[in-house]
Amino acid sequence: MHKWTSLIIGAVAGIATSAVYLYLFAPARETTFDERYQSRLDWALAEGKKAGQERELELRNELQQARINPPKPKTPTSEPLVPDNVAPDDDAPTVDDETDSSSDLK
């Protein structure tokens, strides 16, 4: 019984592998066999390369714009560091409570 199961599983795996291979490397429908022939895989690879080149050009343009107009550094704001909807921790030291810690190192 084990031999028959292995045979059937191997046959199904072989058929599936063949179907994938033929789908990737066989010509698309209505394809003429001339110098413009492309399999589906060739077409997919060409589309991927074209998309990569477009993205590279886009990133190069962004870099060029950043070099021409560098972003301005962020300036400190007077907004509190703790949001309004968060209650302050009573045990946490405040700016007024802190002492110079550099004198402790001497």
CORRAFEN-V746279 format. One record per residue. N is the residue number from 1. SS is DSSP state (hx for helix, st for strand, lp for the rest). PSI is psi in radians with two decimals (999 if undefined). D_FIRST is the distance of its C-alpha to the first C-alpha in whole Angstrom. Layout:
N:SS:PSI:D_FIRST + N:SS:PSI:D_FIRST
//
This chain:
1:lp:-0.64:0 + 2:hx:-0.61:4 + 3:hx:-0.71:5 + 4:hx:-0.68:5 + 5:hx:-0.76:6 + 6:hx:-0.68:9 + 7:hx:-0.78:10 + 8:hx:-0.75:11 + 9:hx:-0.72:13 + 10:hx:-0.69:14 + 11:hx:-0.75:16 + 12:hx:-0.74:17 + 13:hx:-0.68:19 + 14:hx:-0.72:20 + 15:hx:-0.76:21 + 16:hx:-0.73:23 + 17:hx:-0.72:24 + 18:hx:-0.70:26 + 19:hx:-0.76:27 + 20:hx:-0.78:29 + 21:hx:-0.81:30 + 22:hx:-0.65:32 + 23:hx:-0.70:33 + 24:hx:-0.70:35 + 25:hx:-0.16:36 + 26:lp:2.73:37 + 27:st:2.64:40 + 28:lp:2.88:41 + 29:lp:2.61:42 + 30:lp:0.60:46 + 31:lp:2.34:46 + 32:lp:2.51:48 + 33:lp:1.38:48 + 34:lp:-2.79:51 + 35:lp:-0.23:52 + 36:lp:0.19:51 + 37:lp:2.37:47 + 38:lp:2.35:45 + 39:st:2.99:41 + 40:hx:-0.68:40 + 41:hx:-0.76:40 + 42:hx:-0.72:43 + 43:hx:-0.78:45 + 44:hx:-0.72:43 + 45:hx:-0.70:44 + 46:hx:-0.70:48 + 47:hx:-0.69:48 + 48:hx:-0.71:47 + 49:hx:-0.72:50 + 50:hx:-0.74:52 + 51:hx:-0.68:52 + 52:hx:-0.71:52 + 53:hx:-0.68:55 + 54:hx:-0.73:57 + 55:hx:-0.68:56 + 56:hx:-0.75:57 + 57:hx:-0.73:60 + 58:hx:-0.78:60 + 59:hx:-0.64:60 + 60:hx:-0.67:63 + 61:hx:-0.70:65 + 62:hx:-0.73:65 + 63:hx:-0.74:66 + 64:hx:-0.73:69 + 65:hx:-0.65:70 + 66:hx:-0.58:69 + 67:hx:-0.63:71 + 68:hx:-0.83:74 + 69:lp:1.45:74 + 70:lp:2.57:73 + 71:lp:2.53:72 + 72:lp:2.51:75 + 73:lp:2.60:75 + 74:lp:2.37:74 + 75:lp:2.57:77 + 76:lp:2.51:77 + 77:lp:2.89:78 + 78:lp:0.21:80 + 79:lp:2.57:77 + 80:lp:2.62:76 + 81:lp:-0.42:72 + 82:lp:2.27:71 + 83:lp:2.76:70 + 84:lp:-0.52:73 + 85:lp:0.08:70 + 86:lp:2.23:69 + 87:lp:2.41:72 + 88:lp:2.61:73 + 89:lp:2.12:72 + 90:lp:-0.49:75 + 91:lp:-0.26:74 + 92:lp:2.41:74 + 93:lp:2.56:77 + 94:lp:3.08:79 + 95:lp:-0.63:80 + 96:lp:-0.53:84 + 97:lp:-0.36:82 + 98:lp:2.49:81 + 99:lp:2.98:83 + 100:lp:1.92:83 + 101:hx:-0.21:80 + 102:hx:-0.43:82 + 103:hx:-0.41:85 + 104:hx:-0.40:82 + 105:hx:-0.26:81 + 106:lp:999:84
//
